[in-house]
């Protein structure tokens, strides 16, 4: 019934919704099932946040720890479904819906993966959380690069600066150049698996540089195109 209602919304292709929402909903269901199965063996206070060295530095009560990630993932499913409808340029998202769906499902899967790591850690499994999360984050970075290489101008997805949103030529040129940087950031993030001491820096640094480079380029490109 929910999917039928979503399919009827104006401006939203039904095939765009069904595959993404079924996949995202399935992932959310798996996280909820995992929480329920693990609950009896988990401590009353669970570690849910870890510092750069992978050591726990934040704890919450078990019910909140078990519910927070499935609820957040549910919110993301709803958000990714709503964006094409509320965006004034939502028809452009339909032009790259495969990449959009892939990033949506990948992001939700990343949350589920992190939730699984939290459960495993609190069940007594010893591992470096930062290193363990690196492959999943790397995959999402690569999916983001894939999306950027195909994204048409819109208000929610892509490198949205005042200059890319003001000129479609700037949008296209900026995304053509920044997409490979995000893919490269994904590859670099994987190095953290074999160099644990640098894992947090390899996860954060390259993608921050890619975003900054894209922002600066969009400004420079706009100024060149609109020079007096």
C-alpha positions, 0 to 999 in steps of 0.5 A: 500500500505504501509503495502504491501511494508513493508511485501515485505522487506527481513527478516521481517515476514509479520504477525509480521509487520501487527498487530503491525503497524496497532495497532500503526498507529491506536493509532497515528491516535487517538492522532491526532484526539484528538489534532484536537478536543481539539485545539479550547479550548486550550490556545495559550501556553500549559504546556507540561513538569511537575516537580517532584511535578506535577507542570508545568515548561515548555510551548510551542506554541499550534501547536507544543504541539499538533503536537509533540507527534503524530509525535514522536509516528509516528517515533516510529512506523517506528522505531519498524518496521525497527529494525528487518530489520536492525539488523544483528541478526534480525531473532532472534527478530522473535523468540520473536515477540509477546513480541516485538510487545506488548512492541512496541504497549505499548510504543506507547500507553504510549505516546498517554496516556501522550498526553491525560493527557497533553490535559486534563491538558491544558483544565483545569482538575486538577490532579497530572500528575506524579500520573496519568502517573504512571499506564501507565509507570508501564504497560510498565515496566512490558511489558519490563520484559515480553520481557526480559524473552523471548528476544534472542540475538540481537543488539537493544532490551534487556539488551545490554552490551559488555558482553551479546553481546559477549556471548550468555550464558551471554545474557541468564543468565542475561535476566533470572535474570533481567526480574523479576526485571523489572516486579517488578519495574512495580508493585512498580511503581503502589504504586505511585498512592496511595503514591503521595509524592513518585510517582516520586521516585517509577517511576524512582528508581526501574527500574534504580536499575534493569538496573544497577543490570543487567549490573553488573551481566552481567559483573560478569557472563562473568568474571566467564565463561571466567576465566582463 
